[in-house]
Amino acid sequence: MTNSRMPTTHWSVVLAAGQADPRVRREALEELARNYRRPVYEFIVRHRRGHARDAEDLTQEVFAKLLQGSGVSGVDPTAGKFRSWLLGLVKHCVANQHRYDTRAKRDSRREDPVSQVEFALSGGDDAELAYHRTWIQTQYQRAQQRLARECEARGESEFLRILLEEIPDLFFGEDAERGSYAPLAERLRLSQGNLKVKVHRLRERFSQIVRDEVAQTVGSTEAVDEEISDLLQTLDRGNPGDLHPRSAP
């Protein structure tokens, strides 16, 4: 049954970043940076034409603005997706940096005429696609971590580890494509039927957790299906099989 009451959302974290209490603001910033540094970095590094150090500095600036409460005033969590709001903030920071760089070149009289169009040409749709794809990778990663904690609480960490070792696409594959479960069932000392039931339940639970993670980034429970559909369409524009998060820079 769907819970009509929204859990504490990432919008709540954003609003907390605007609080006067330094401790509350610091905790809010750390939560946001921990969860969404990678999508922000992936967007910026493409606009900065692969200059990782510049991208890292600008990524830090985005979250510093949140720490200062910049851009938080007037935020309305019912207005839309947290994903879109954060991307808007990132674009604003990137545009400001571009204007600063342009002025610096003009002041030093070493401005390259081509640099005026570089911002429009660099990154573009590729940068946004990278942002959205890394975003959904982040949601899946968080879901996997939550499921792992649940399995640990039930004493099933080793069971999950072996499953992922034997079935790397455990949460994205289909049983029909798997073939025989006999060798794995023997290794786990389970019947094939029992193993299939356990795998099915794990996949169902994983799907529920993903929905819960997505629910924390939209303004209402009704928007969850729309957001998931939008994210899956984003995956279709790239490589749908690449859902394994890369290490953060």
C-alpha positions as CSV (number, residue, x, y, z in Angstrom):
1,M,0.0,0.0,0.0
2,T,1.3,3.4,-0.9
3,N,1.9,5.7,2.0
4,S,0.1,9.1,1.3
5,R,2.3,10.8,3.8
6,M,5.6,12.0,2.5
7,P,8.8,11.1,4.4
8,T,11.4,13.7,5.3
9,T,12.6,14.9,1.9
10,H,15.7,16.4,0.4
11,W,13.7,19.6,0.1
12,S,13.7,19.6,3.9
13,V,17.5,19.4,3.8
14,V,17.6,22.3,1.4
15,L,15.4,24.4,3.7
16,A,17.6,23.4,6.6
17,A,20.6,24.8,4.7
18,G,19.0,28.2,5.0
19,Q,18.7,28.1,8.8
20,A,20.6,30.5,11.0
21,D,21.9,27.8,13.3
22,P,25.4,27.0,12.0
23,R,25.2,23.4,13.2
24,V,21.9,22.8,11.4
25,R,23.3,24.4,8.2
26,R,26.5,22.4,8.4
27,E,24.7,19.1,8.8
28,A,22.4,20.0,5.9
29,L,25.3,20.8,3.6
30,E,27.1,17.6,4.5
31,E,23.9,15.6,3.7
32,L,23.4,17.3,0.3
33,A,27.1,17.1,-0.6
34,R,27.3,13.4,0.4
35,N,24.3,12.6,-1.8
36,Y,24.6,14.9,-4.8
37,R,28.2,15.9,-5.3
38,R,28.7,13.4,-8.1
39,P,25.8,14.7,-10.4
40,V,26.9,18.3,-9.8
41,Y,30.5,17.4,-10.6
42,E,29.6,15.5,-13.8
43,F,27.7,18.5,-15.1
44,I,30.4,21.0,-14.3
45,V,33.4,19.0,-15.5
46,R,31.8,18.8,-19.0
47,H,31.2,22.6,-19.1
48,R,34.7,23.2,-18.0
49,R,36.0,21.0,-20.8
50,G,37.3,18.3,-18.6
51,H,39.4,20.5,-16.3
52,A,38.9,18.4,-13.2
53,R,40.5,20.8,-10.7
54,D,38.3,23.7,-11.9
55,A,35.3,21.5,-11.7
56,E,36.1,20.4,-8.2
57,D,36.5,23.9,-7.0
58,L,33.2,25.0,-8.6
59,T,31.4,22.0,-7.2
60,Q,32.6,23.0,-3.7
61,E,31.3,26.5,-4.5
62,V,27.8,25.2,-5.3
63,F,27.5,23.6,-1.9
64,A,29.2,26.5,-0.2
65,K,26.3,28.7,-1.5
66,L,23.9,26.3,0.1
67,L,25.8,26.5,3.3
68,Q,25.5,30.3,3.2
69,G,21.8,30.0,2.4
70,S,22.3,31.5,-1.1
71,G,19.5,30.6,-3.4
72,V,17.4,29.0,-0.7
73,S,15.1,31.9,0.2
74,G,11.8,31.6,-1.6
75,V,12.3,27.9,-2.3
76,D,8.9,26.1,-2.7
77,P,9.2,22.3,-2.3
78,T,5.7,21.9,-4.0
79,A,6.9,23.7,-7.1
80,G,8.8,20.8,-8.7
81,K,11.7,18.4,-8.6
82,F,14.6,18.8,-6.3
83,R,16.8,17.5,-9.2
84,S,15.7,20.3,-11.5
85,W,16.1,23.0,-8.8
86,L,19.6,21.9,-8.0
87,L,20.5,21.8,-11.7
88,G,19.3,25.4,-12.0
89,L,21.5,26.4,-9.1
90,V,24.5,24.7,-10.7
91,K,23.9,26.4,-14.0
92,H,23.7,29.7,-12.2
93,C,27.1,29.1,-10.6
94,V,28.7,27.9,-13.9
95,A,27.4,31.0,-15.7
96,N,28.7,33.3,-13.0
97,Q,32.1,31.7,-13.2
98,H,32.1,32.0,-17.0
99,R,31.3,35.8,-16.7
100,Y,34.1,36.1,-14.2
101,D,36.6,34.3,-16.4
102,T,35.5,36.5,-19.4
103,R,36.0,39.7,-17.4
104,A,39.4,38.5,-16.2
105,K,40.5,37.9,-19.8
106,R,39.2,41.3,-20.9
107,D,40.9,43.1,-18.1
108,S,44.2,41.4,-18.9
109,R,43.7,42.2,-22.6
110,R,44.4,38.6,-23.4
111,E,40.9,37.7,-24.3
112,D,40.5,35.0,-27.0
113,P,37.7,35.9,-29.4
114,V,36.7,32.3,-29.6
115,S,36.2,32.1,-25.9
116,Q,32.9,34.0,-26.2
117,V,31.2,31.1,-27.8
118,E,33.0,28.3,-25.8
119,F,30.5,28.4,-23.0
120,A,27.5,27.8,-25.3
121,L,29.3,25.1,-27.3
122,S,31.0,23.2,-24.4
123,G,29.0,20.6,-22.5
124,G,25.5,21.5,-23.6
125,D,23.1,18.6,-23.8
126,D,25.9,16.2,-23.0
127,A,26.5,17.9,-19.7
128,E,22.8,17.8,-18.7
129,L,22.5,14.1,-19.8
130,A,25.6,13.3,-17.6
131,Y,24.0,15.1,-14.7
132,H,20.7,13.3,-15.0
133,R,22.3,9.9,-15.6
134,T,24.6,10.3,-12.6
135,W,21.6,11.4,-10.6
136,I,19.8,8.1,-11.2
137,Q,23.0,6.2,-10.5
138,T,23.1,8.0,-7.2
139,Q,19.5,6.9,-6.4
140,Y,20.3,3.3,-7.2
141,Q,23.5,3.4,-5.2
142,R,21.5,4.8,-2.1
143,A,18.9,2.1,-2.6
144,Q,21.6,-0.6,-2.8
145,Q,23.2,0.7,0.4
146,R,19.8,0.7,2.2
147,L,19.1,-2.9,1.1
148,A,22.5,-4.0,2.2
149,R,21.9,-2.5,5.7
150,E,18.5,-4.4,5.8
151,C,20.2,-7.6,4.8
152,E,22.9,-7.1,7.5
153,A,20.2,-6.6,10.1
154,R,18.7,-9.9,9.1
155,G,22.1,-11.7,9.1
156,E,22.0,-12.0,5.3
157,S,25.0,-9.9,4.3
158,E,26.9,-13.0,3.1
159,F,23.9,-14.2,1.1
160,L,23.6,-10.8,-0.7
161,R,27.3,-10.7,-1.3
162,I,27.3,-14.1,-3.0
163,L,24.2,-13.2,-5.1
164,L,25.9,-10.0,-6.3
165,E,29.1,-11.9,-7.0
166,E,27.2,-14.5,-9.1
167,I,24.6,-12.2,-10.6
168,P,26.2,-8.7,-11.1
169,D,22.9,-7.4,-12.7
170,L,20.8,-8.8,-9.8
171,F,18.5,-5.8,-9.6
172,F,18.3,-5.2,-13.4
173,G,18.2,-8.6,-15.0
174,E,15.4,-11.0,-15.7
175,D,15.1,-14.6,-14.4
176,A,14.3,-15.8,-17.9
177,E,17.7,-14.6,-19.0
178,R,19.5,-16.3,-16.1
179,G,19.0,-19.9,-17.1
180,S,19.6,-22.5,-14.4
181,Y,19.9,-21.5,-10.7
182,A,21.2,-25.0,-9.8
183,P,24.9,-24.2,-9.3
184,L,24.1,-21.0,-7.2
185,A,21.5,-22.8,-5.2
186,E,23.9,-25.6,-4.4
187,R,26.5,-23.1,-3.3
188,L,24.0,-21.4,-1.0
189,R,22.6,-24.7,0.1
190,L,19.1,-23.8,-1.0
191,S,16.6,-25.4,-3.3
192,Q,16.2,-23.7,-6.7
193,G,12.6,-22.8,-5.8
194,N,13.6,-21.2,-2.5
195,L,16.4,-19.3,-4.2
196,K,14.2,-17.9,-6.9
197,V,11.7,-16.8,-4.2
198,K,14.4,-15.0,-2.3
199,V,15.8,-13.3,-5.4
200,H,12.3,-12.2,-6.4
201,R,11.7,-10.7,-2.9
202,L,15.0,-8.9,-3.0
203,R,14.2,-7.4,-6.3
204,E,10.8,-6.3,-5.1
205,R,12.2,-4.7,-2.0
206,F,14.9,-3.0,-4.0
207,S,12.2,-1.5,-6.3
208,Q,10.3,-0.3,-3.3
209,I,13.4,1.4,-1.9
210,V,14.2,3.1,-5.2
211,R,10.7,4.5,-5.2
212,D,11.2,5.8,-1.7
213,E,14.5,7.4,-2.6
214,V,12.9,9.1,-5.6
215,A,9.9,10.2,-3.5
216,Q,12.3,12.2,-1.3
217,T,13.3,14.4,-4.3
218,V,9.9,15.4,-5.6
219,G,7.2,17.6,-4.2
220,S,4.4,15.0,-3.9
221,T,3.8,11.3,-3.9
222,E,1.9,11.6,-7.1
223,A,5.0,12.8,-8.9
224,V,7.0,9.7,-8.1
225,D,5.9,7.7,-11.2
226,E,6.5,10.7,-13.5
227,E,10.0,11.2,-12.1
228,I,10.9,7.5,-12.5
229,S,9.6,7.5,-16.0
230,D,11.6,10.6,-16.8
231,L,14.7,9.1,-15.4
232,L,14.3,5.9,-17.3
233,Q,13.9,7.9,-20.5
234,T,17.1,9.6,-19.7
235,L,18.8,6.2,-19.4
236,D,17.5,5.2,-22.8
237,R,19.2,8.3,-24.3
238,G,22.6,6.9,-23.1
239,N,23.6,3.4,-22.2
240,P,20.8,1.8,-20.1
241,G,23.1,-0.9,-18.8
242,D,25.5,1.5,-17.2
243,L,23.9,1.8,-13.7
244,H,27.0,1.0,-11.7
245,P,28.1,4.3,-10.0
246,R,31.7,5.3,-10.7
247,S,33.9,6.5,-7.8
248,A,33.5,10.1,-6.9
249,P,36.5,12.3,-7.9
